[in-house]
Amino acid sequence: MKIAVEGCMHGALDKVYDTIKYIENTRNIKIDLLLCYGDFQAVRNGKDMDSLNVAPKYREMKSFWIYYSGQEVAPVPTIFIGGNNEASNYLWELYYVGWAAPNIYFLGYAVVVKFGNIRINGLSGIYNARNYCLGHHERPPYNDNTISITDYGNWQQLVCCKKTFRRSSKELLEANLLLSCSKNSDHCIGFSSLALQIHRSC
């Protein structure tokens, strides 16, 4: 298995994938996986720019939105962790890991995954001596108070408009509860026909 490792991508996915393609063509090899260790900058739209942790003069859309929208699909399975220059509003939605875009997987804030026969540990963020001993007191974005949001409003009208919504919303709620409440569990998901096993404990 051949793995490419990228440092601070800063949203320039197209340049990185072009470089990988060039390396594959010139060296006659196939890259199986791309790891990005921080400053990925998963910016989907203008609203994400507001939460991008960089000075306003350096804020740019770059190319992640093209992959998020489905206009392009990452040519190489991509796994990334968060750094200190991220669009934190989107990554908070994927706190416990998840697909940031087709074929692009965010490792969440602390998790171990298995790609093929390789175990990969992800720990998002940076080391800051001033904050290191202060603790980690952030709350998950979806807690007991918000998990039942579908109980409010006109539920019957909502499910009438989309026949599969009743089933899909129930599965989504169950999945969120499972990720929030399960103890010492193993969850398996597919990743480009390879098993990506998530080992986590709450």
C-alpha positions in Angstrom: 0.0 0.0 0.0 1.3 3.4 -1.0 0.3 6.4 1.1 0.7 10.1 0.3 1.0 12.5 3.3 0.2 16.1 3.0 0.8 18.9 5.5 -1.2 22.0 5.6 -3.5 21.8 2.5 -5.4 25.0 3.2 -8.2 24.0 1.0 -6.2 23.6 -2.2 -7.4 20.0 -2.9 -7.2 20.4 -6.7 -3.5 21.2 -6.5 -2.7 18.2 -4.2 -4.7 15.8 -6.3 -3.0 17.1 -9.5 0.4 16.5 -7.8 -0.6 13.0 -6.8 -1.7 12.3 -10.4 1.7 13.6 -11.7 3.6 11.4 -9.2 1.5 8.3 -10.3 2.2 9.0 -14.0 5.9 9.8 -13.7 6.7 7.0 -11.3 4.2 4.4 -12.6 2.7 3.8 -9.2 -0.8 4.0 -7.7 -1.4 6.0 -4.5 -3.9 4.1 -2.3 -4.5 6.7 0.3 -4.0 10.4 1.1 -3.5 11.6 4.7 -3.7 15.2 5.5 -2.6 16.2 9.0 -4.2 19.5 9.8 -5.3 22.9 8.2 -7.5 21.0 5.7 -9.9 23.9 5.5 -13.2 22.2 4.5 -14.9 25.4 3.4 -18.3 24.7 1.7 -19.7 28.2 1.2 -19.5 31.8 2.2 -21.1 31.1 5.7 -18.2 28.7 6.5 -15.8 31.6 5.7 -17.2 33.4 8.8 -15.9 30.6 11.1 -12.6 30.0 9.3 -9.9 30.6 11.8 -7.6 32.8 9.7 -7.2 36.5 9.3 -9.9 37.9 7.0 -7.4 39.0 4.3 -6.3 35.4 3.9 -9.8 33.9 3.6 -10.5 32.1 0.3 -12.9 29.5 -0.9 -10.3 27.4 -2.6 -11.5 24.1 -4.0 -13.1 21.9 -1.2 -16.6 23.1 -2.1 -16.3 21.5 -5.6 -15.8 18.1 -3.9 -18.4 18.8 -1.2 -21.0 19.6 -3.9 -20.3 16.5 -5.9 -19.1 18.3 -9.0 -15.8 16.4 -8.5 -15.0 13.3 -6.5 -11.7 12.9 -4.8 -9.6 10.5 -7.0 -7.8 9.1 -3.9 -9.4 8.1 -0.6 -8.6 11.0 1.7 -8.5 11.0 5.5 -7.8 14.2 7.4 -7.6 15.7 10.9 -8.3 19.3 11.9 -5.6 21.9 12.6 -5.8 25.4 13.9 -7.0 27.0 10.7 -10.3 25.3 10.0 -14.0 26.1 9.3 -14.9 25.0 12.8 -18.7 25.1 12.2 -18.6 22.3 9.7 -16.1 20.1 11.6 -18.3 20.4 14.7 -21.0 18.7 12.8 -18.6 15.8 12.3 -17.3 15.7 15.8 -17.4 11.9 16.1 -15.9 11.4 12.5 -17.8 11.4 9.2 -17.7 11.9 5.5 -16.8 15.6 4.8 -17.4 14.9 1.1 -17.5 11.8 -1.2 -14.3 9.8 -0.6 -13.0 12.4 1.9 -13.2 11.4 5.6 -12.7 13.5 8.7 -11.3 11.7 11.7 -13.2 13.8 14.2 -11.6 15.2 17.2 -10.0 11.9 18.5 -10.4 8.5 16.9 -8.7 5.4 15.5 -9.6 3.9 12.2 -8.4 1.0 10.2 -7.8 1.4 6.5 -7.0 -2.0 4.9 -4.5 -3.5 7.3 -3.2 -0.2 8.6 -4.4 1.4 11.9 -4.5 5.2 11.8 -4.9 7.4 14.9 -6.3 10.9 14.5 -6.1 13.8 17.0 -7.4 17.1 15.7 -6.1 20.5 17.0 -2.7 21.9 17.9 -0.6 21.9 21.0 -0.8 25.2 22.9 1.1 25.3 26.2 -1.1 28.0 27.6 -4.3 25.9 27.1 -2.9 22.4 27.5 -3.9 21.9 31.2 -7.2 23.7 31.0 -9.3 20.7 30.1 -11.6 20.0 27.2 -15.1 21.1 28.1 -16.8 21.5 24.8 -20.1 19.8 24.4 -21.2 17.7 21.5 -23.3 19.6 19.0 -26.2 17.1 19.3 -27.1 16.3 22.9 -30.3 15.1 24.7 -31.9 18.5 24.3 -31.6 18.7 20.5 -31.7 15.0 19.5 -35.5 15.0 19.4 -35.8 18.2 17.3 -38.2 16.3 14.9 -40.8 16.1 17.7 -41.6 19.8 17.1 -43.5 21.3 14.3 -45.9 19.6 11.9 -44.4 16.1 11.7 -47.2 14.6 9.6 -46.9 17.2 6.9 -43.2 16.8 6.9 -43.2 13.1 6.3 -46.1 13.5 3.8 -43.8 15.6 1.5 -41.0 12.9 1.5 -42.2 9.4 1.9 -38.7 8.1 2.9 -38.2 10.8 5.5 -40.0 8.9 8.2 -37.5 5.9 7.9 -34.4 7.9 7.1 -34.9 10.4 10.0 -35.5 7.6 12.4 -32.3 5.9 11.3 -30.4 9.2 11.6 -31.6 9.8 15.1 -30.7 6.2 16.1 -27.3 6.6 14.6 -26.7 9.8 16.5 -27.9 8.3 19.7 -25.6 5.2 19.1 -22.6 7.4 18.5 -23.4 9.6 21.6 -24.2 6.8 24.0 -22.5 3.6 23.1 -19.7 2.3 25.3 -16.6 0.6 23.9 -18.3 0.0 20.6 -16.9 -0.8 17.1 -18.7 0.8 14.1 -17.9 -0.3 10.6 -18.3 1.8 7.5 -17.3 1.3 3.9 -14.4 3.3 2.4 -13.8 2.7 -1.3 -14.5 -1.0 -0.9 -12.1 -1.3 2.1 -13.3 -1.6 5.6 -12.7 1.4 7.8 -13.3 0.3 11.3 -13.9 3.0 13.9 -12.8 2.1 17.5 -14.1 4.6 20.0 -15.4 4.8 23.5 -17.5 7.6 25.0 
